[in-house]
Amino acid sequence: MTLGAPTWFWAVVAGLVGLAAGSFFSVACWRWPRGESLSHPRSHCTACDRTLSWYELVPVVSWVIQGGRCRGCGARVPWRYPALELVSGGLAALAIVTFGATWRGLAAAVLALTLVPVVVIDLEHKLIPDVIVLPAAAAGLAFAVAADPARWWVPVTAAAGAAAFLLILALAYPAGMGMGDVKLALLLGAVLGSSVIPAMAVAFAAGAALGVVLLARFGRGARKMALPFGPFLAAGALVALWWGPSMLGWYADRLG
Ligand SMILES: [Zn+2]
């Protein structure tokens, strides 16, 4: 797939789409776990209920111009709103810069963008919504297959394998792993292919490292702290998206 415009142009487009997606995620991360509709009512200040006008919804810029406050009641608008927008826009642009305006770049952008609301919602509510992860997994799989149709079985096998691996862990150790993690693994495998192996390795290593730190800091009390695993999977996925192939290469070299 080749496109007329240069890659930087598509990276800017992806960045803008990412900013808009981040703005939507901010609303979705607030409303979805509370059972509110995503489309009605229109975006409003959570302090004074005033409906926001279109120019207050411009990602990042409106927050900066208004000094991080609601124009109606002066309530602080948390910095996480522009932060989520910037992270989403940055990841989407970076995916296109790295992998080009290609099916692979599109798959990478879908994965990176999806991880943002997944991490926020999992940290706050200890769940990973199907409504976000399943469509993203389907799109990621379709784009990954389109990127290399002759080797369609790589993303299919990686998705099924990663999900099966976490499903076994979830059945054996229900307190530590949920079905949301299993479905997230589908997305990771579909987009990352064989790099899903270093992604899992990084996720489990990071989870174990934090577990050791918490045990050292809080002793037995740490056992009662249920940590969601989604953010670790997301961290592993982002590391593997950019460095997975070289990590696999390093390991293959050592096996000689
Ligand atoms: Zn207000």
Boltz pocket constraint, residues with backbone or C-beta under 6 A from the ligand:
constraints:
  - pocket:
      binder: B
      contacts: [[A, 45], [A, 46], [A, 47], [A, 48], [A, 49], [A, 50], [A, 70], [A, 71], [A, 72], [A, 73], [A, 74], [A, 75]]
      max_distance: 6.0
